[in-house]
Amino acid sequence: MDDTTGTLPPDIARLGRVHHVAVVVRSLDGALRLYRDTLGMPLEHVVEVPEDRVRIAFLTVGESRIELVEPTDDTTGVARFLESRGEGFHHVCFEVTDLALELDRLADLGIELIDRVPRAGADGPVAFLHPRSGNGVLIELVEAPGGPAWATVGSLLHGVTGRTGEGVA
């Protein structure tokens, strides 16, 4: 198999793996019946993110994940997205090694950022890029475990790697 990493443009080569693809759902328990029970995807963990007013489940698929996102408050952006567009694709998340450095680089290139600095996410330090700069797609960046933002944001994180979905139907 050819290793084409050296031929990729630098802006693409700097991204890590696709960390997850997020799907907004009306009912996390109902969606788990499809993804976990019917399709057989292992459930990693379920977590509440009170600041974002969502409940999230991570399921494993290959080296990536599917993130199911259920709003817990009708006034949030996720809830408005669900009402206007229905259930389905919400965002794609890429892993990076140094989130703050990547945000600075992207801002210097004129990319519109939703988050100018890393913040606590369900599964690590995260930041979002505005869909206007993502060809209509909301893009999330998450810092790989052990990266520099973990030292400042780590104590605020909501996800616990390896925890399985207690209290999930």
KAGITA-V31472 format. One line per field, one symbol per residue. ss: DSSP state (H for helix, E for strand, L for the rest). psi: psi as a letter, one per 30 degrees, with the letter a starting at -180 (. if undefined). Layout:
# KAGITA-V31472
ss: ???
psi: ???
This chain:
# KAGITA-V31472
ss: LLLLHHHLLHHHHLLLLEEEEEEELLLHHHHHHHHHHHLLLLEEEEEEELLLLEEEEEEEELLEEEEEEEELLLLLHHHHHHHHHLLEEEEEEEEELLHHHHHHHHHHLLLLELLLLLEELLLLEEEEELHHHLLLLEEEEEELLLLLHHHHHHHHLLLLLLLLLLLLL
psi: kkjgeffkkefeffkbljelkkkklejeeeefeeeeeefgkkkelkkkieefhlkkkkkkjbgalkjkjkkgkfgleeeeeeeefakakelkkkklejeeeeeeeeeffgkjkekflklkafglkllkkkfffhhfkkkkkkkkkflefeeefeffkeljkfklikgk.
